[in-house]
Amino acid sequence: MLFLDDVDAVKIYRLESKLNKLKQEKVEISKKYEETKNILNQLDDPEALEKYAREKKFFKHDDEDIFIIVDKDEQPVLK
């Protein structure tokens, strides 16, 4: 005789794989969080803030022009 319940082997397998995927996401998000926290700590210095704004966000002074040189295969990352 076989009794089927709400919790069967297939459902347990799916839940385990989902749990593993969520654990991996947690690790990746934790890494990104630490990187962001480190960047924010460094931005307390005005010189570091200006460097970050110019290099990552392409900020400029009013009398400057910015030229971005990109390889054919590479797409620019602008947010």
Backbone as a chain_set.jsonl record, in Angstrom:
{"seq": "MLFLDDVDAVKIYRLESKLNKLKQEKVEISKKYEETKNILNQLDDPEALEKYAREKKFFKHDDEDIFIIVDKDEQPVLK", "coords": {"N": [[0.825, -1.169, 0.0], [0.456, 2.27, -0.72], [0.848, 5.447, 0.505], [0.079, 8.723, -0.235], [1.063, 11.973, 0.494], [0.906, 15.5, 1.316], [3.538, 16.142, 1.296], [5.862, 14.868, -0.633], [8.452, 12.891, -2.258], [9.269, 14.185, -4.624], [8.434, 16.807, -4.239], [9.957, 17.452, -1.981], [12.527, 17.32, -3.101], [12.375, 19.453, -4.975], [12.004, 21.618, -3.206], [14.394, 21.496, -1.76], [16.282, 22.061, -3.788], [15.467, 24.626, -4.424], [16.006, 25.88, -1.987], [18.819, 25.643, -1.916], [19.469, 27.271, -4.111], [18.544, 29.744, -3.158], [20.262, 30.069, -0.97], [22.683, 30.407, -2.314], [22.141, 32.802, -3.668], [21.944, 34.458, -1.449], [24.593, 34.489, -0.547], [25.849, 35.786, -2.726], [24.525, 38.276, -2.675], [25.325, 39.163, -0.181], [28.068, 39.523, -0.625], [27.997, 41.61, -2.532], [26.83, 43.552, -0.932], [28.813, 43.979, 1.01], [30.859, 45.006, -0.617], [29.653, 47.384, -1.495], [29.319, 48.654, 0.964], [31.988, 49.065, 1.667], [32.772, 50.835, -0.356], [31.13, 53.035, 0.252], [32.194, 53.739, 2.743], [34.697, 54.63, 1.946], [34.014, 56.902, 0.562], [33.803, 59.039, 2.273], [35.903, 60.742, 2.209], [36.527, 63.721, 0.475], [38.102, 63.848, -1.896], [38.154, 61.192, -2.742], [35.465, 60.856, -3.197], [35.031, 62.586, -5.376], [36.658, 61.324, -7.278], [35.348, 58.839, -7.541], [32.854, 59.713, -8.533], [33.608, 60.804, -10.99], [34.857, 58.615, -12.334], [33.1, 56.394, -12.182], [30.451, 57.312, -12.489], [30.596, 59.179, -14.445], [30.621, 61.977, -14.022], [31.24, 65.484, -14.525], [33.098, 68.581, -14.706], [31.788, 71.884, -15.381], [33.158, 73.063, -17.523], [34.258, 70.983, -18.973], [34.601, 68.188, -21.243], [33.542, 64.856, -21.835], [34.877, 61.919, -23.128], [34.17, 58.715, -24.115], [35.745, 55.813, -24.782], [35.189, 52.865, -26.442], [35.557, 49.394, -27.074], [34.679, 47.544, -30.054], [33.333, 45.143, -29.489], [32.518, 45.482, -26.915], [30.084, 46.826, -24.747], [29.141, 50.049, -23.548], [28.812, 50.828, -20.066], [26.421, 52.472, -18.716], [24.558, 54.027, -16.263]], "CA": [[0.0, 0.0, 0.0], [1.225, 3.505, -0.84], [0.121, 6.626, 0.952], [0.625, 9.984, -0.734], [0.754, 13.081, 1.385], [1.283, 16.783, 0.732], [4.987, 16.165, 1.208], [6.376, 13.656, -1.266], [9.871, 12.965, -2.607], [9.471, 15.178, -5.683], [8.283, 18.123, -3.624], [11.126, 17.653, -1.12], [13.644, 17.615, -3.991], [12.194, 20.814, -5.489], [12.236, 22.565, -2.121], [15.829, 21.474, -1.459], [16.993, 22.782, -4.844], [15.123, 26.042, -4.254], [16.757, 26.331, -0.814], [20.217, 25.79, -2.328], [19.532, 28.446, -4.973], [18.391, 30.91, -2.292], [21.496, 30.21, -0.199], [23.678, 30.961, -3.223], [21.775, 34.207, -3.847], [22.284, 35.156, -0.209], [26.048, 34.683, -0.552], [26.157, 36.806, -3.725], [24.023, 39.557, -2.193], [26.198, 39.558, 0.936], [29.304, 40.032, -1.217], [27.698, 42.923, -3.108], [26.583, 44.453, 0.187], [30.109, 44.321, 1.6], [31.545, 45.88, -1.568], [28.987, 48.681, -1.44], [29.631, 49.243, 2.261], [33.376, 49.535, 1.589], [32.782, 52.031, -1.215], [30.532, 54.131, 1.015], [33.166, 54.156, 3.758], [35.769, 55.362, 1.274], [33.499, 58.154, 0.004], [33.823, 60.105, 3.265], [36.964, 61.647, 1.771], [36.056, 64.472, -0.706], [38.858, 63.489, -3.098], [37.682, 59.873, -3.163], [34.11, 61.056, -3.722], [35.153, 63.152, -6.718], [37.211, 60.277, -8.139], [34.271, 57.873, -7.8], [31.852, 60.35, -9.39], [34.15, 60.958, -12.341], [35.177, 57.346, -12.978], [31.988, 55.438, -12.241], [29.191, 57.947, -12.876], [30.915, 60.09, -15.543], [30.371, 63.383, -13.701], [32.271, 66.364, -15.075], [32.981, 70.008, -14.412], [31.046, 72.571, -16.441], [34.008, 73.401, -18.66], [34.91, 69.765, -19.461], [33.888, 67.229, -22.077], [33.944, 63.477, -21.54], [34.887, 61.017, -24.266], [34.247, 57.324, -23.682], [36.239, 54.972, -25.873], [34.714, 51.511, -26.197], [35.841, 48.423, -28.121], [33.51, 47.149, -30.838], [32.637, 44.038, -28.848], [32.135, 45.846, -25.552], [29.044, 47.839, -24.624], [29.392, 50.921, -22.393], [27.942, 50.627, -18.916], [25.934, 53.748, -18.211], [23.34, 53.848, -15.473]], "C": [[0.88, 1.246, 0.0], [0.349, 4.669, -0.426], [0.819, 7.871, 0.425], [0.146, 11.113, 0.17], [1.119, 14.382, 0.664], [2.791, 16.869, 0.521], [5.449, 14.83, 0.624], [7.823, 13.897, -1.707], [10.143, 14.044, -3.649], [9.397, 16.586, -5.097], [9.485, 18.442, -2.728], [12.338, 18.011, -1.975], [13.561, 19.043, -4.525], [12.487, 21.856, -4.41], [13.716, 22.641, -1.747], [16.618, 22.252, -2.517], [16.695, 24.277, -4.762], [15.891, 26.633, -3.067], [18.222, 26.559, -1.164], [20.403, 27.03, -3.204], [19.44, 29.725, -4.136], [19.629, 31.143, -1.429], [22.596, 30.83, -1.053], [23.396, 32.444, -3.474], [22.15, 35.027, -2.622], [23.773, 35.455, -0.147], [26.423, 35.801, -1.521], [25.71, 38.189, -3.257], [24.873, 40.057, -1.035], [27.52, 40.13, 0.421], [29.087, 41.431, -1.791], [27.476, 43.963, -2.013], [27.895, 44.907, 0.815], [30.89, 45.256, 0.685], [30.97, 47.29, -1.515], [29.296, 49.4, -0.135], [31.058, 49.792, 2.266], [33.488, 50.8, 0.749], [32.225, 53.226, -0.458], [31.473, 54.641, 2.106], [34.291, 54.973, 3.147], [35.306, 56.733, 0.8], [33.383, 59.268, 1.037], [34.882, 61.15, 2.913], [36.493, 62.378, 0.507], [36.801, 64.126, -1.993], [38.403, 62.136, -3.638], [36.278, 59.974, -3.756], [34.156, 61.601, -5.142], [35.679, 62.102, -7.702], [36.137, 59.257, -8.518], [33.246, 58.462, -8.771], [32.349, 60.464, -10.823], [34.34, 59.619, -13.043], [33.959, 56.447, -13.168], [30.704, 56.05, -12.79], [29.355, 58.991, -13.968], [30.479, 61.531, -15.264], [31.517, 64.207, -14.265], [32.058, 67.777, -14.553], [32.298, 70.675, -15.589], [31.885, 72.838, -17.684], [34.731, 72.189, -19.246], [33.994, 68.987, -20.398], [34.415, 65.845, -21.742], [33.827, 62.657, -22.822], [35.072, 59.606, -23.734], [34.632, 56.49, -24.888], [35.911, 53.529, -25.531], [35.129, 50.624, -27.367], [34.556, 48.075, -28.863], [32.667, 46.106, -30.11], [32.061, 44.392, -27.476], [31.089, 46.966, -25.575], [29.351, 48.733, -23.429], [28.367, 50.669, -21.298], [27.582, 51.99, -18.355], [24.642, 53.506, -17.472], [22.808, 55.182, -15.072]], "O": [[1.927, 1.272, 0.646], [-0.752, 4.852, -0.945], [2.022, 8.044, 0.622], [-1.023, 11.183, 0.549], [1.589, 14.353, -0.473], [3.255, 17.603, -0.353], [5.43, 13.8, 1.299], [8.348, 14.998, -1.54], [11.15, 14.745, -3.561], [10.21, 17.449, -5.43], [9.972, 19.572, -2.72], [13.1, 18.909, -1.618], [14.559, 19.764, -4.528], [13.146, 22.861, -4.677], [14.231, 23.719, -1.452], [17.522, 23.016, -2.177], [17.578, 25.1, -5.004], [16.37, 27.764, -3.141], [18.807, 27.561, -0.753], [21.386, 27.755, -3.053], [20.177, 30.68, -4.381], [20.006, 32.289, -1.184], [23.353, 31.677, -0.578], [24.324, 33.253, -3.488], [22.62, 36.159, -2.745], [24.174, 36.546, 0.259], [27.226, 36.67, -1.181], [26.439, 39.166, -3.425], [25.115, 41.258, -0.923], [28.031, 41.108, 0.966], [29.895, 42.332, -1.565], [27.886, 45.116, -2.151], [28.066, 46.088, 1.117], [31.52, 46.2, 1.162], [31.713, 48.271, -1.493], [29.509, 50.612, -0.125], [31.306, 50.868, 2.811], [34.216, 51.727, 1.105], [32.791, 54.317, -0.522], [31.537, 55.844, 2.359], [34.785, 55.913, 3.771], [36.126, 57.639, 0.652], [32.904, 60.352, 0.705], [34.756, 62.316, 3.289], [36.094, 61.72, -0.454], [36.201, 64.111, -3.068], [38.282, 61.956, -4.85], [35.944, 59.261, -4.702], [33.416, 61.143, -6.012], [35.195, 62.009, -8.83], [36.032, 58.861, -9.679], [32.822, 57.796, -9.715], [31.587, 60.244, -11.764], [34.019, 59.494, -14.225], [33.814, 55.81, -14.212], [29.947, 55.373, -13.486], [28.381, 59.621, -14.379], [30.019, 62.227, -16.169], [32.623, 63.703, -14.46], [30.995, 68.121, -14.036], [32.231, 70.103, -16.677], [31.353, 72.836, -18.794], [35.727, 72.356, -19.951], [32.771, 69.118, -20.346], [35.588, 65.68, -21.406], [32.808, 62.7, -23.511], [36.015, 59.332, -22.991], [33.922, 56.469, -25.894], [36.297, 53.025, -24.476], [35.062, 51.047, -28.521], [33.461, 48.293, -28.344], [31.438, 46.176, -30.115], [31.213, 43.672, -26.948], [31.208, 47.927, -26.335], [29.782, 48.232, -22.39], [27.211, 50.342, -21.567], [28.355, 52.587, -17.606], [23.734, 52.856, -17.989], [21.781, 55.259, -14.397]]}, "num_chains": 1, "name": "protein.A"}
